[in-house]
Amino acid sequence: MNAVLEKYFKGDKVIWGVVIALSIASILAVYSATGTLAFKTQDGNTFFFLFRHTGLLLAGIAIIFVTHLIPFHYYSRLSQLLLFLCIPLLGWTLFQGTSLNEASRWITLPGMGGMSFQTSDLAKLALIMFIARFLAQNQDNVDDFKKGFRSIMIWIVLVCGLILPANFSTSALLFLTSMILLFIGRIKFRYLMYVAAAGVAVAGIFIIIAMNMPEDSRGRVGTWQKRWENFVSGSSENDYQVDQAKIAIATGGLLGKGPGNSTQRNFLPHPYSDFIYAIIIEEYGIIGAIVLLFSYLVLLYRAGLMARKLSSGFGIFVSIGLAISLVFQAFINMGVAVNILPVTGQTLPLVSMGGTSIFFTGAAIGIILSVSRSITNTESDEKN
């Protein structure tokens, strides 16, 4: 058995362990959290969402398996194609995409039974890979404003700008990840400060203009405003889901109520996606919450260890960039659940119930494992 696993599942074994652990936690949490949804939509068939979600997770793990077998340097070339594909897709999504909660974030795939995907998930993957490629190939020009900084910032601003109108949190998360990656890639810090100052100024102007528009014309800006005001004021009158999450966390205690014993899953609007961390705390307690948080930190730590052993610039930047993106997303989801951040709509990677988002998360982890596989192969060759 061990020989089979070592033959086919290559790369960092700790990261593989994190993937399996998160998948098991996901199946247990989603099965528990979808009970009410099953009675509302599937005539009480609680196994429907269990089998559906397990199938999606297995498909995500299959994507991890396939992508981790491809030598990581191929992703450097692929990043250009994906980025050029993302630009028109993001534009189409913004103006013609499927809308939900006043936000046009999805493209419905024809002939796929109504399945849709967020183009921003593909854009995150493509942009981080493209930045990694750029930094690896332009280390001699990182101090040059035109050839280094400006050349890559055009793409970052374009992609994040197309995501922003419908999905502020994803745009901000991707922009922050990009800035950290540029900093790691030795782009001058003062250039990054210029961008931060310009961003604050543009955001201020945008908010002022939006706030002076009629209330019924503000669209997503009005939603962001309400979420921020509710968060800052601490008012629960218009923050029903946050209130229910607080109750779930408070009643979970140290050890939790036990698997399947959540009560707040019956009241939280999205206990299987946006607020799944609150359900995990309710059922598994603070101990379970810490273990889950630690799992994501291990992923980031292992990516950092890999970077120290790599000679490939692209491998270093892409593994660190993708790990930071996944961990930041996880922390934002957890922060919302415990009410230290305003509601954003970010899911918990590889844990929340989802569709194509699991696939793109799997692709990101697969690329990280592909980089780690190259280290394992190098070390094996040196021993031989």
Secondary structure, 3 states (H helix, E strand, C coil): CHHHHHHHCCCCHHHHHHHHHHHHHHHHHHHHHCHHHHHHHCCCCCHHHHHHHHHHHHHHHHHHHHHHHCCCHHHHHHHHHHHHHHHHHHHHHHHHCEEECCEEEEEECCCCCCCEEEHHHHHHHHHHHHHHHHHHHCHHHCCCHHHHHHHHHHHHHHHHHHHCCCCHHHHHHHHHHHHHHHHHCCCCHHHHHHHHHHHHHHHHHHHHHHHCCCHHHCCHHHHHHHHHHHHHHCCCCCCHHHHHHHHHHHHHCCCCCCCCCCCHHHCCCCCCCCCHHHHHHHHHHHHHHHHHHHHHHHHHHHHHHHHHHCCCHHHHHHHHHHHHHHHHHHHHHHHHHCCCCCCCCCCCCCCCCCCHHHHHHHHHHHHHHHHHHHHHHHHHHHHC
